[in-house]
Amino acid sequence: MSFSIPEMIASPSGATLALRRMTAAGKPRAIVLVNHGLVEHSLRYQPFAAALAERSFHVFAHDHRGHGHTMAIDAPRGQYAEKSGVEKVIADVMAVHALATDFAPGLPVILFGHSMGGMIAANVAIRHPDAFAGLAIWNANLNPGAAGAIGQLLLKFERFFKGSDVPSTIAPKLTFESWARQFPDRTTGFDWLSRDADEVAAYIADPLCGFDVSISLWIDLIDMAINGGKRDRLAQLPTALPVHLVGGGMDPATDKGAAMTWLDKQMAASGLKDRSLTLYPGMRHETLNEIGRQQAIDDFINWCDRITI
């Protein structure tokens, strides 16, 4: 089965999900569900999936609503849904979970998410705390703080005047454009993603990356960030659940990794005992596409090995 060609599966949310899978090369140890980031898609995770499969992990990765090749009547590109977007995104992840566990009954399931995918993973795990053997959150800011509250208010004003299903002009200025300005030597508007110029060029050239995002999706993102980082919500997770947190020391989207350190402290205060946190010096936002990514991938696989013994 080719990871490069998605299969289309039905979700109870009403979406037809573009799903990619890669089967373990040897006797399978576990299943890894991959959740991609904002304005990208699951095919970009093919090298990551190959590394996991080589070490005997099945990998399932789908395009979220409003992204990639996933289709839904209420989710054009850049929008989760007309309403209840977060609920539908969570339902989609659990649809993939059901398919994966039917494919390989009895295997533990590890939930992985990068950036937006990390926000999704946190919220999915909180809603379904007994469904996963491990939770990995990379490069995701679940501590929007005062800036997030102000951004949410501005977006609601924007929605009042423009509607929810049109691109936001405010959010990109507060995020992508602001993050880009933190690198004075940048040659593109996306250098904040990685120091690897080839990876940045590939992102820019990809027609399924870098598109406009609707006001409603931005509001959904902030809601997921706020709810996914609340201490009382995190306390719903099993205290023994292994958690793997990763950040980049120069990632502007997580305040140079400070948001990941904050999340680790929140999780500790919520009673989670099996946590690992790594901030990779110099890395920007996309750890999996950064210079030195093989170390991060190896560290993750070693963590997966440990928790699935």
Backbone as CSV, one residue per row, in Angstrom:
resi,resn,N_x,N_y,N_z,CA_x,CA_y,CA_z,C_x,C_y,C_z
1,MET,0.847,-1.195,0.000,0.000,0.000,0.000,0.881,1.243,0.000
2,SER,0.629,2.148,-0.927,1.496,3.316,-1.090,1.037,4.467,-0.218
3,PHE,1.958,5.034,0.555,1.648,6.199,1.383,1.336,7.400,0.513
4,SER,1.904,7.451,-0.676,1.749,8.625,-1.528,0.357,8.736,-2.145
5,ILE,-0.388,7.639,-2.172,-1.730,7.654,-2.744,-2.745,7.468,-1.614
6,PRO,-3.536,8.487,-1.306,-4.472,8.350,-0.186,-5.663,7.474,-0.539
7,GLU,-6.176,6.786,0.462,-7.453,6.093,0.327,-8.515,6.988,0.956
8,MET,-9.709,6.946,0.448,-10.769,7.809,0.931,-11.701,7.015,1.840
9,ILE,-11.865,7.479,3.076,-12.712,6.782,4.039,-13.769,7.734,4.589
10,ALA,-14.910,7.176,4.939,-16.002,7.986,5.466,-15.838,8.185,6.963
11,SER,-16.114,9.401,7.417,-16.098,9.730,8.841,-17.521,10.007,9.300
12,PRO,-17.849,9.673,10.548,-19.180,10.007,11.072,-19.475,11.507,11.051
13,SER,-18.440,12.328,10.912,-18.633,13.785,10.859,-19.240,14.234,9.539
14,GLY,-19.290,13.331,8.565,-19.770,13.676,7.239,-18.661,13.922,6.240
15,ALA,-17.427,13.926,6.691,-16.293,14.139,5.794,-15.864,12.831,5.141
16,THR,-15.247,12.967,3.979,-14.543,11.855,3.345,-13.059,12.142,3.509
17,LEU,-12.424,11.371,4.369,-11.044,11.654,4.760,-10.046,11.029,3.787
18,ALA,-9.038,11.825,3.432,-7.915,11.304,2.655,-6.925,10.712,3.645
19,LEU,-6.814,9.386,3.639,-6.010,8.667,4.623,-4.816,8.004,3.951
20,ARG,-3.661,8.140,4.582,-2.447,7.464,4.125,-1.987,6.522,5.228
21,ARG,-1.474,5.378,4.818,-0.967,4.447,5.818,0.306,3.785,5.331
22,MET,1.133,3.399,6.280,2.347,2.652,5.978,2.455,1.544,7.009
23,THR,2.617,0.319,6.534,2.632,-0.820,7.443,4.039,-1.104,7.946
24,ALA,4.107,-1.655,9.128,5.383,-1.960,9.770,6.184,-2.958,8.947
25,ALA,7.489,-2.753,8.919,8.360,-3.634,8.143,8.526,-4.991,8.810
26,GLY,8.528,-4.999,10.122,8.672,-6.249,10.854,7.431,-6.533,11.671
27,LYS,7.569,-7.359,12.713,6.447,-7.631,13.601,6.013,-6.310,14.234
28,PRO,4.753,-5.893,14.034,4.337,-4.562,14.497,4.327,-4.447,16.014
29,ARG,4.818,-3.288,16.483,4.870,-3.021,17.920,3.674,-2.171,18.366
30,ALA,3.276,-1.232,17.508,2.206,-0.302,17.871,1.748,0.431,16.616
31,ILE,0.728,1.245,16.790,0.200,2.093,15.722,0.479,3.543,16.094
32,VAL,0.944,4.338,15.138,1.131,5.772,15.358,0.152,6.518,14.470
33,LEU,-0.698,7.343,15.084,-1.609,8.211,14.346,-0.975,9.588,14.244
34,VAL,-0.759,10.062,13.024,-0.080,11.336,12.780,-1.096,12.421,12.448
35,ASN,-0.995,13.545,13.150,-1.852,14.706,12.899,-0.996,15.862,12.414
36,HIS,-1.239,16.308,11.185,-0.406,17.337,10.567,-0.765,18.733,11.063
37,GLY,0.026,19.711,10.647,-0.155,21.084,11.079,-1.061,21.897,10.174
38,LEU,-1.165,23.168,10.496,-2.020,24.100,9.766,-1.469,24.355,8.368
39,VAL,-2.368,24.489,7.414,-2.099,24.774,6.001,-1.002,23.893,5.404
40,GLU,-1.082,22.611,5.713,-0.224,21.600,5.077,-1.049,20.336,4.923
41,HIS,-0.400,19.166,4.850,-1.147,17.929,4.602,-0.295,16.733,4.976
42,SER,-0.922,15.563,4.983,-0.286,14.358,5.524,0.848,13.804,4.679
43,LEU,0.858,14.058,3.375,1.918,13.500,2.531,3.287,14.019,2.935
44,ARG,3.352,15.196,3.536,4.633,15.760,3.961,5.285,14.922,5.062
45,TYR,4.539,13.975,5.622,5.059,13.145,6.719,5.544,11.783,6.236
46,GLN,5.692,11.638,4.936,6.110,10.346,4.397,7.480,9.893,4.922
47,PRO,8.509,10.746,4.953,9.798,10.278,5.497,9.698,9.858,6.970
48,PHE,8.913,10.584,7.741,8.685,10.246,9.145,7.996,8.896,9.254
49,ALA,6.974,8.686,8.434,6.259,7.414,8.437,7.177,6.262,8.048
50,ALA,8.045,6.493,7.070,8.970,5.443,6.637,9.931,5.054,7.753
51,ALA,10.412,6.057,8.497,11.326,5.771,9.610,10.614,4.964,10.693
52,LEU,9.368,5.290,10.954,8.600,4.550,11.954,8.306,3.126,11.484
53,ALA,7.921,2.987,10.230,7.607,1.657,9.698,8.836,0.754,9.713
54,GLU,9.975,1.328,9.425,11.225,0.545,9.446,11.501,-0.012,10.827
55,ARG,11.026,0.697,11.858,11.225,0.242,13.239,9.979,-0.470,13.784
56,SER,9.146,-0.975,12.874,8.039,-1.874,13.219,6.819,-1.183,13.812
57,PHE,6.522,0.022,13.324,5.300,0.711,13.717,4.411,0.917,12.492
58,HIS,3.135,0.593,12.634,2.169,0.985,11.615,1.921,2.488,11.742
59,VAL,1.732,3.162,10.615,1.489,4.603,10.635,0.226,4.928,9.852
60,PHE,-0.639,5.722,10.453,-1.847,6.222,9.804,-1.832,7.744,9.891
61,ALA,-2.045,8.410,8.770,-2.051,9.868,8.730,-3.133,10.324,7.763
62,HIS,-3.964,11.250,8.205,-5.034,11.736,7.321,-4.949,13.251,7.185
63,ASP,-5.549,13.752,6.122,-5.681,15.195,5.937,-6.879,15.669,6.756
64,HIS,-6.643,16.671,7.584,-7.737,17.202,8.392,-8.738,17.960,7.517
65,ARG,-9.889,18.199,8.067,-10.911,18.988,7.374,-10.324,20.312,6.905
66,GLY,-10.691,20.692,5.671,-10.203,21.947,5.112,-8.774,21.887,4.620
67,HIS,-8.184,20.688,4.591,-6.787,20.510,4.203,-6.639,19.348,3.226
68,GLY,-5.598,19.440,2.419,-5.225,18.328,1.553,-6.355,17.859,0.656
69,HIS,-6.531,16.534,0.625,-7.529,15.940,-0.256,-8.796,15.499,0.477
70,THR,-8.889,15.807,1.762,-10.118,15.495,2.489,-11.255,16.372,1.969
71,MET,-12.444,15.779,1.883,-13.596,16.491,1.332,-14.759,16.475,2.320
72,ALA,-15.460,17.607,2.399,-16.688,17.695,3.191,-17.478,18.881,2.671
73,ILE,-18.775,18.728,2.608,-19.632,19.792,2.085,-19.468,21.072,2.885
74,ASP,-19.292,20.929,4.195,-19.194,22.105,5.054,-17.756,22.512,5.338
75,ALA,-16.789,21.942,4.603,-15.383,22.228,4.890,-14.592,22.448,3.607
76,PRO,-14.767,23.612,2.964,-13.881,23.954,1.853,-12.468,24.194,2.390
77,ARG,-11.532,24.346,1.497,-10.144,24.530,1.938,-10.046,25.713,2.903
78,GLY,-9.383,25.472,4.032,-9.176,26.530,5.007,-10.257,26.644,6.055
79,GLN,-11.185,25.690,6.105,-12.272,25.751,7.089,-12.568,24.352,7.603
80,TYR,-12.726,24.214,8.935,-13.100,22.923,9.505,-14.548,22.568,9.182
81,ALA,-15.446,23.517,9.442,-16.873,23.267,9.254,-17.621,24.576,9.442
82,GLU,-18.883,24.597,9.002,-19.714,25.780,9.219,-19.966,25.993,10.704
83,LYS,-20.098,24.900,11.453,-20.251,24.972,12.901,-19.732,23.675,13.508
84,SER,-19.425,23.719,14.800,-18.911,22.546,15.530,-17.660,21.982,14.878
85,GLY,-16.785,22.874,14.419,-15.581,22.435,13.722,-14.675,21.556,14.557
86,VAL,-14.440,21.950,15.804,-13.541,21.168,16.660,-14.110,19.782,16.908
87,GLU,-15.408,19.715,17.191,-16.041,18.417,17.436,-15.883,17.497,16.230
88,LYS,-16.022,18.053,15.038,-15.927,17.241,13.829,-14.495,16.795,13.557
89,VAL,-13.536,17.663,13.838,-12.128,17.277,13.677,-11.777,16.135,14.622
90,ILE,-12.262,16.220,15.855,-12.016,15.151,16.825,-12.680,13.856,16.366
91,ALA,-13.896,13.945,15.858,-14.588,12.753,15.355,-13.820,12.108,14.204
92,ASP,-13.210,12.932,13.361,-12.424,12.404,12.244,-11.221,11.606,12.752
93,VAL,-10.529,12.152,13.754,-9.373,11.439,14.309,-9.807,10.092,14.881
94,MET,-10.923,10.081,15.568,-11.380,8.824,16.161,-11.879,7.842,15.101
95,ALA,-12.312,8.352,13.946,-12.662,7.464,12.839,-11.410,6.759,12.323
96,VAL,-10.310,7.488,12.244,-9.043,6.880,11.836,-8.577,5.897,12.904
97,HIS,-8.754,6.262,14.162,-8.399,5.367,15.268,-9.155,4.042,15.134
98,ALA,-10.456,4.113,14.845,-11.256,2.894,14.712,-10.763,2.036,13.560
99,LEU,-10.458,2.662,12.440,-9.967,1.907,11.287,-8.620,1.257,11.600
100,ALA,-7.744,2.006,12.281,-6.409,1.493,12.599,-6.480,0.311,13.548
101,THR,-7.349,0.399,14.560,-7.443,-0.701,15.520,-8.166,-1.905,14.921
102,ASP,-9.023,-1.691,13.931,-9.604,-2.813,13.200,-8.547,-3.503,12.341
103,PHE,-7.648,-2.707,11.795,-6.572,-3.233,10.954,-5.588,-4.063,11.776
104,ALA,-5.290,-3.590,12.990,-4.312,-4.277,13.843,-4.856,-4.368,15.264
105,PRO,-5.814,-5.272,15.491,-6.443,-5.374,16.816,-5.432,-5.694,17.909
106,GLY,-5.608,-5.031,19.045,-4.770,-5.326,20.204,-3.497,-4.514,20.303
107,LEU,-3.096,-3.842,19.227,-1.874,-3.047,19.296,-2.132,-1.717,19.994
108,PRO,-1.167,-1.265,20.805,-1.325,0.054,21.419,-1.280,1.153,20.357
109,VAL,-1.945,2.267,20.636,-2.025,3.386,19.702,-1.362,4.610,20.319
110,ILE,-0.435,5.190,19.569,0.264,6.410,19.992,-0.253,7.563,19.150
111,LEU,-0.641,8.639,19.798,-1.197,9.806,19.122,-0.120,10.883,19.001
112,PHE,0.191,11.255,17.753,1.240,12.248,17.470,0.622,13.455,16.788
113,GLY,1.057,14.646,17.180,0.588,15.846,16.507,1.645,16.926,16.468
114,HIS,1.769,17.564,15.303,2.674,18.701,15.133,1.866,19.984,15.001
115,SER,2.212,20.998,15.774,1.622,22.328,15.673,0.103,22.257,15.827
116,MET,-0.660,22.654,14.816,-2.109,22.486,14.895,-2.455,21.047,15.248
117,GLY,-1.727,20.097,14.679,-1.963,18.694,14.977,-1.725,18.358,16.434
118,GLY,-0.796,19.082,17.073,-0.563,18.894,18.497,-1.739,19.396,19.317
119,MET,-2.330,20.512,18.886,-3.535,21.009,19.559,-4.672,20.009,19.413
120,ILE,-4.813,19.478,18.210,-5.848,18.470,17.967,-5.593,17.242,18.833
121,ALA,-4.347,16.770,18.862,-4.013,15.571,19.627,-4.329,15.753,21.107
122,ALA,-4.001,16.922,21.655,-4.291,17.172,23.069,-5.784,17.086,23.339
123,ASN,-6.581,17.706,22.477,-8.026,17.707,22.682,-8.637,16.330,22.466
124,VAL,-8.123,15.585,21.498,-8.612,14.219,21.276,-8.312,13.346,22.493
125,ALA,-7.084,13.434,23.003,-6.695,12.603,24.145,-7.511,12.944,25.388
126,ILE,-7.807,14.221,25.577,-8.624,14.630,26.723,-10.031,14.069,26.601
127,ARG,-10.589,14.085,25.393,-11.943,13.560,25.184,-11.981,12.037,25.247
128,HIS,-10.890,11.390,24.867,-10.850,9.922,24.801,-9.604,9.431,25.555
129,PRO,-9.580,9.627,26.862,-8.356,9.403,27.642,-7.879,7.961,27.702
130,ASP,-8.743,7.008,27.419,-8.336,5.603,27.506,-8.019,4.985,26.149
131,ALA,-7.997,5.813,25.101,-7.833,5.280,23.745,-6.377,5.193,23.309
132,PHE,-5.458,5.778,24.102,-4.084,5.914,23.621,-3.062,5.428,24.641
133,ALA,-1.992,4.843,24.102,-0.893,4.360,24.941,0.197,5.405,25.096
134,GLY,0.115,6.485,24.330,1.109,7.549,24.408,0.613,8.765,23.660
135,LEU,1.077,9.939,24.079,0.676,11.210,23.473,1.928,12.024,23.174
136,ALA,2.105,12.393,21.908,3.267,13.183,21.496,2.782,14.512,20.923
137,ILE,3.225,15.610,21.512,2.847,16.951,21.072,4.118,17.706,20.725
138,TRP,4.224,18.101,19.465,5.416,18.803,18.983,5.031,20.200,18.498
139,ASN,5.791,21.190,18.927,5.724,22.542,18.346,4.320,23.138,18.387
140,ALA,3.597,22.912,19.465,2.223,23.398,19.584,2.103,24.333,20.779
141,ASN,1.513,25.491,20.554,1.352,26.469,21.628,-0.035,26.324,22.251
142,LEU,-0.088,25.673,23.397,-1.340,25.516,24.133,-1.432,26.521,25.273
143,ASN,-0.624,27.576,25.176,-0.632,28.647,26.171,-0.755,29.989,25.449
144,PRO,-1.902,30.254,24.788,-2.030,31.495,24.029,-2.045,32.741,24.896
145,GLY,-2.422,32.591,26.175,-2.353,33.697,27.111,-3.158,34.914,26.697
146,ALA,-2.673,36.089,27.125,-3.379,37.340,26.836,-3.431,37.618,25.341
147,ALA,-2.351,37.293,24.637,-2.331,37.525,23.185,-3.402,36.698,22.493
148,GLY,-3.599,35.480,22.971,-4.632,34.634,22.400,-6.025,35.170,22.671
149,ALA,-6.240,35.671,23.890,-7.545,36.237,24.236,-7.848,37.471,23.388
150,ILE,-6.828,38.311,23.188,-7.011,39.499,22.347,-7.267,39.082,20.902
151,GLY,-6.484,38.104,20.429,-6.675,37.612,19.070,-8.063,37.040,18.864
152,GLN,-8.545,36.299,19.853,-9.878,35.720,19.769,-10.944,36.815,19.684
153,LEU,-10.772,37.862,20.482,-11.718,38.981,20.470,-11.702,39.681,19.116
154,LEU,-10.501,39.917,18.572,-10.392,40.569,17.268,-11.023,39.720,16.165
155,LEU,-10.829,38.420,16.255,-11.411,37.530,15.252,-12.938,37.528,15.326
156,LYS,-13.474,37.627,16.513,-14.925,37.655,16.650,-15.492,38.966,16.097
157,PHE,-14.761,40.065,16.278,-15.164,41.321,15.644,-15.110,41.176,14.120
158,GLU,-14.033,40.555,13.631,-13.885,40.356,12.190,-15.018,39.485,11.653
159,ARG,-15.369,38.452,12.403,-16.470,37.570,11.994,-17.791,38.330,11.937
160,PHE,-18.006,39.234,12.900,-19.246,40.014,12.938,-19.414,40.833,11.659
161,PHE,-18.307,41.406,11.160,-18.394,42.288,10.002,-18.275,41.543,8.669
162,LYS,-17.559,40.400,8.653,-17.269,39.744,7.384,-17.888,38.363,7.232
163,GLY,-18.308,37.751,8.339,-18.770,36.371,8.290,-17.645,35.427,8.706
164,SER,-17.979,34.161,8.877,-16.998,33.203,9.410,-16.274,32.395,8.355
165,ASP,-16.828,32.343,7.138,-16.292,31.443,6.123,-15.395,32.143,5.105
166,VAL,-14.883,33.308,5.452,-13.963,34.043,4.583,-12.593,34.101,5.249
167,PRO,-11.529,34.273,4.483,-10.195,34.329,5.080,-10.051,35.495,6.044
168,SER,-9.324,35.249,7.122,-9.030,36.314,8.074,-7.863,37.150,7.558
169,THR,-7.972,38.453,7.711,-6.833,39.322,7.393,-6.054,39.660,8.654
170,ILE,-6.684,39.477,9.818,-6.041,39.811,11.096,-5.088,38.713,11.551
171,ALA,-5.567,37.445,11.537,-4.788,36.346,12.104,-3.418,36.156,11.462
172,PRO,-3.290,36.214,10.120,-1.950,36.047,9.542,-0.952,37.106,9.996
173,LYS,-1.435,38.315,10.248,-0.533,39.374,10.712,-0.025,39.081,12.122
174,LEU,-0.897,38.462,12.939,-0.528,38.147,14.318,0.310,36.874,14.424
175,THR,0.310,36.071,13.379,1.014,34.788,13.430,2.114,34.720,12.373
176,PHE,1.778,34.255,11.175,2.786,34.001,10.157,3.685,35.216,9.885
177,GLU,3.065,36.373,9.692,3.855,37.563,9.347,4.705,38.014,10.525
178,SER,4.142,37.933,11.717,4.897,38.296,12.915,6.067,37.342,13.136
179,TRP,5.835,36.048,12.932,6.899,35.064,13.116,8.014,35.254,12.088
180,ALA,7.642,35.571,10.865,8.645,35.775,9.816,9.560,36.949,10.152
181,ARG,8.998,37.998,10.730,9.798,39.190,11.040,10.862,38.935,12.091
182,GLN,10.751,37.827,12.806,11.747,37.521,13.835,13.066,37.039,13.243
183,PHE,13.104,36.888,11.919,14.331,36.438,11.249,14.731,37.482,10.209
184,PRO,15.531,38.464,10.615,15.892,39.572,9.710,16.609,39.124,8.449
185,ASP,17.286,37.976,8.501,18.038,37.500,7.343,17.190,36.606,6.429
186,ARG,15.883,36.588,6.630,15.004,35.715,5.848,15.048,36.085,4.370
187,THR,14.867,35.089,3.533,14.763,35.314,2.086,13.357,35.023,1.581
188,THR,12.519,34.399,2.435,11.122,34.144,2.098,10.270,34.462,3.317
189,GLY,8.962,34.482,3.126,8.049,34.701,4.238,7.831,33.477,5.091
190,PHE,8.474,32.354,4.721,8.276,31.110,5.459,9.577,30.559,6.045
191,ASP,10.589,31.398,6.139,11.846,30.938,6.719,11.707,30.572,8.199
192,TRP,10.654,31.027,8.823,10.420,30.676,10.227,10.116,29.191,10.405
193,LEU,9.777,28.500,9.314,9.483,27.073,9.394,10.726,26.238,9.650
194,SER,11.836,26.585,8.989,13.022,25.735,9.036,14.243,26.488,8.530
195,ARG,15.412,26.053,9.000,16.677,26.584,8.464,17.066,25.888,7.164
196,ASP,16.377,24.807,6.835,16.669,24.046,5.623,15.983,24.731,4.440
197,ALA,16.756,25.420,3.625,16.193,26.208,2.522,15.447,25.334,1.520
198,ASP,15.906,24.109,1.309,15.232,23.216,0.368,13.836,22.846,0.867
199,GLU,13.710,22.616,2.169,12.402,22.278,2.732,11.444,23.469,2.657
200,VAL,11.959,24.658,2.912,11.128,25.860,2.811,10.660,26.054,1.367
201,ALA,11.576,25.845,0.424,11.223,25.990,-0.997,10.162,24.973,-1.398
202,ALA,10.281,23.749,-0.885,9.304,22.707,-1.210,7.928,23.072,-0.653
203,TYR,7.902,23.642,0.537,6.637,24.076,1.131,5.987,25.156,0.269
204,ILE,6.771,26.146,-0.132,6.244,27.254,-0.930,5.719,26.758,-2.283
205,ALA,6.402,25.771,-2.855,6.013,25.251,-4.170,4.828,24.294,-4.110
206,ASP,4.477,23.830,-2.922,3.412,22.844,-2.773,2.048,23.535,-2.854
207,PRO,1.216,23.179,-3.832,-0.084,23.844,-3.970,-1.046,23.555,-2.824
208,LEU,-0.744,22.553,-2.010,-1.593,22.207,-0.874,-1.086,22.791,0.433
209,CYS,-0.139,23.713,0.348,0.403,24.373,1.537,0.258,25.890,1.415
210,GLY,0.193,26.542,2.564,0.264,27.993,2.595,-0.967,28.731,2.138
211,PHE,-2.116,28.095,2.135,-3.345,28.729,1.648,-3.975,29.598,2.746
212,ASP,-4.992,30.363,2.364,-5.696,31.217,3.317,-6.569,30.390,4.247
213,VAL,-6.721,30.876,5.469,-7.499,30.173,6.486,-8.694,31.029,6.892
214,SER,-9.838,30.384,7.053,-11.055,31.117,7.381,-11.035,31.643,8.812
215,ILE,-11.854,32.637,9.027,-11.988,33.210,10.366,-12.440,32.139,11.352
216,SER,-13.394,31.303,10.941,-13.909,30.283,11.856,-12.824,29.287,12.262
217,LEU,-11.952,28.926,11.327,-10.899,27.969,11.685,-9.913,28.592,12.672
218,TRP,-9.580,29.853,12.481,-8.687,30.523,13.440,-9.314,30.540,14.835
219,ILE,-10.621,30.814,14.898,-11.298,30.812,16.199,-11.281,29.412,16.798
220,ASP,-11.514,28.403,15.969,-11.445,27.014,16.440,-10.054,26.682,16.978
221,LEU,-9.020,27.171,16.300,-7.650,26.910,16.744,-7.398,27.483,18.130
222,ILE,-7.830,28.720,18.337,-7.613,29.336,19.650,-8.397,28.591,20.724
223,ASP,-9.609,28.174,20.383,-10.392,27.387,21.345,-9.665,26.099,21.715
224,MET,-9.095,25.410,20.720,-8.362,24.173,21.006,-7.122,24.444,21.846
225,ALA,-6.444,25.546,21.561,-5.249,25.884,22.328,-5.600,26.136,23.790
226,ILE,-6.655,26.912,24.007,-7.055,27.238,25.379,-7.513,25.981,26.120
227,ASN,-8.392,25.216,25.502,-8.958,24.044,26.178,-7.944,22.917,26.337
228,GLY,-7.060,22.763,25.352,-6.085,21.684,25.426,-5.011,21.894,26.469
229,GLY,-4.840,23.139,26.915,-3.803,23.419,27.908,-4.312,23.666,29.307
230,LYS,-5.631,23.612,29.496,-6.187,23.860,30.828,-5.822,22.727,31.783
231,ARG,-5.444,23.110,32.981,-4.990,22.111,33.946,-6.079,21.107,34.299
232,ASP,-7.320,21.586,34.458,-8.390,20.660,34.819,-8.723,19.707,33.686
233,ARG,-8.518,20.160,32.432,-8.740,19.266,31.287,-7.639,18.215,31.225
234,LEU,-6.414,18.642,31.395,-5.284,17.710,31.363,-5.377,16.676,32.481
235,ALA,-6.022,17.065,33.569,-6.174,16.142,34.700,-7.079,14.969,34.358
236,GLN,-7.805,15.059,33.239,-8.650,13.943,32.806,-7.840,12.828,32.154
237,LEU,-6.585,13.108,31.812,-5.730,12.086,31.228,-5.243,11.126,32.311
238,PRO,-5.017,9.862,31.970,-4.469,8.920,32.952,-3.118,9.407,33.461
239,THR,-2.897,9.342,34.741,-1.649,9.870,35.302,-0.422,9.126,34.781
240,ALA,-0.612,7.872,34.349,0.514,7.081,33.853,0.710,7.218,32.343
241,LEU,-0.122,8.032,31.674,0.002,8.167,30.221,1.364,8.764,29.857
242,PRO,2.175,8.076,29.049,3.455,8.660,28.621,3.218,9.828,27.654
243,VAL,3.923,10.918,27.895,3.787,12.118,27.066,5.159,12.524,26.565
244,HIS,5.229,12.853,25.285,6.483,13.231,24.628,6.313,14.622,24.042
245,LEU,7.021,15.604,24.595,6.915,16.993,24.160,8.206,17.424,23.476
246,VAL,8.045,18.110,22.343,9.209,18.563,21.581,8.988,20.006,21.138
247,GLY,10.046,20.797,21.214,9.995,22.162,20.720,11.312,22.552,20.091
248,GLY,11.282,23.649,19.357,12.487,24.186,18.756,12.970,25.406,19.524
249,GLY,14.250,25.469,19.760,14.811,26.576,20.518,14.696,27.923,19.832
250,MET,14.372,27.912,18.527,14.176,29.155,17.791,12.833,29.157,17.057
251,ASP,11.865,28.456,17.621,10.535,28.387,17.010,9.693,29.565,17.470
252,PRO,9.382,30.504,16.591,8.607,31.670,17.022,7.166,31.334,17.382
253,ALA,6.636,30.237,16.826,5.248,29.870,17.093,5.036,29.384,18.521
254,THR,6.117,28.963,19.184,6.017,28.509,20.574,6.903,29.345,21.500
255,ASP,7.175,30.591,21.074,8.006,31.494,21.876,9.341,30.833,22.212
256,LYS,9.981,30.339,21.151,11.284,29.675,21.268,11.257,28.489,22.224
257,GLY,10.160,27.766,22.175,10.024,26.561,22.989,9.442,26.790,24.370
258,ALA,9.260,28.054,24.761,8.744,28.343,26.100,7.347,27.761,26.299
259,ALA,6.545,27.727,25.228,5.192,27.170,25.346,5.233,25.678,25.650
260,MET,6.261,24.985,25.153,6.375,23.558,25.429,6.800,23.325,26.882
261,THR,7.694,24.173,27.372,8.090,24.085,28.783,6.899,24.354,29.684
262,TRP,6.090,25.353,29.321,4.880,25.667,30.091,3.929,24.479,30.110
263,LEU,3.756,23.834,28.944,2.846,22.693,28.870,3.338,21.546,29.744
264,ASP,4.631,21.328,29.754,5.191,20.278,30.604,4.870,20.553,32.074
265,LYS,4.981,21.805,32.485,4.675,22.168,33.878,3.184,22.004,34.163
266,GLN,2.334,22.379,33.192,0.897,22.186,33.358,0.561,20.714,33.538
267,MET,1.210,19.884,32.728,0.948,18.451,32.809,1.433,17.879,34.137
268,ALA,2.574,18.353,34.603,3.086,17.898,35.903,2.108,18.266,37.012
269,ALA,1.591,19.497,36.956,0.636,19.946,37.965,-0.688,19.196,37.875
270,SER,-0.971,18.652,36.699,-2.212,17.887,36.497,-2.066,16.426,36.909
271,GLY,-0.859,16.021,37.303,-0.655,14.671,37.796,-0.014,13.707,36.831
272,LEU,0.314,14.166,35.602,0.953,13.281,34.636,2.401,13.032,35.048
273,LYS,2.750,11.784,35.185,4.041,11.440,35.770,5.111,11.030,34.755
274,ASP,4.693,10.492,33.618,5.650,9.971,32.630,5.757,10.967,31.476
275,ARG,6.604,11.986,31.651,6.721,13.049,30.655,8.166,13.172,30.207
276,SER,8.338,13.494,28.923,9.662,13.851,28.429,9.528,15.140,27.635
277,LEU,10.477,16.044,27.805,10.476,17.319,27.106,11.865,17.545,26.518
278,THR,11.915,17.809,25.212,13.178,18.122,24.551,13.008,19.382,23.720
279,LEU,13.870,20.361,23.955,13.935,21.564,23.125,15.233,21.476,22.330
280,TYR,15.113,21.393,21.018,16.297,21.240,20.172,16.851,22.623,19.818
281,PRO,18.078,22.908,20.267,18.647,24.239,20.043,18.720,24.596,18.556
282,GLY,18.353,25.820,18.246,18.476,26.317,16.881,17.342,25.948,15.963
283,MET,16.575,24.926,16.310,15.502,24.497,15.419,14.349,25.495,15.440
284,ARG,13.711,25.638,14.287,12.573,26.527,14.156,11.284,25.713,14.306
285,HIS,10.293,25.947,13.493,8.973,25.386,13.786,8.798,23.928,13.363
286,GLU,9.255,23.565,12.186,9.009,22.212,11.686,10.174,21.289,12.012
287,THR,10.131,20.719,13.188,11.216,19.841,13.629,11.484,18.723,12.627
288,LEU,10.434,18.175,12.038,10.600,17.057,11.110,11.205,17.481,9.779
289,ASN,11.284,18.785,9.524,11.886,19.277,8.283,13.070,20.197,8.579
290,GLU,13.631,20.071,9.751,14.723,20.937,10.165,16.084,20.258,9.974
291,ILE,17.110,21.058,9.946,18.469,20.526,9.992,18.648,19.819,11.336
292,GLY,19.083,18.566,11.309,19.213,17.779,12.529,17.975,16.974,12.877
293,ARG,17.034,16.878,11.944,15.772,16.187,12.229,15.944,14.717,12.557
294,GLN,16.987,14.081,12.026,17.139,12.645,12.274,17.294,12.355,13.763
295,GLN,17.957,13.248,14.492,18.099,13.047,15.940,16.737,13.079,16.616
296,ALA,15.906,14.030,16.212,14.566,14.139,16.807,13.728,12.908,16.470
297,ILE,13.833,12.426,15.234,13.088,11.233,14.838,13.563,10.017,15.626
298,ASP,14.884,9.871,15.745,15.433,8.744,16.513,14.992,8.803,17.973
299,ASP,15.002,10.000,18.544,14.577,10.155,19.944,13.112,9.758,20.110
300,PHE,12.281,10.152,19.137,10.869,9.799,19.214,10.674,8.290,19.103
301,ILE,11.366,7.661,18.159,11.220,6.218,17.984,11.705,5.471,19.227
302,ASN,12.778,5.940,19.822,13.268,5.312,21.054,12.234,5.441,22.173
303,TRP,11.563,6.590,22.220,10.483,6.777,23.207,9.335,5.815,22.918
304,CYS,8.961,5.680,21.653,7.912,4.737,21.277,8.295,3.315,21.661
305,ASP,9.555,2.966,21.444,10.034,1.636,21.844,9.852,1.419,23.343
306,ARG,10.220,2.439,24.116,10.160,2.313,25.569,8.737,2.106,26.070
307,ILE,7.805,2.840,25.533,6.455,2.784,26.084,5.633,1.621,25.537
308,THR,6.186,0.897,24.559,5.435,-0.223,23.985,6.121,-1.559,24.245
309,ILE,7.043,-1.586,25.171,7.714,-2.848,25.521,6.692,-3.848,26.082
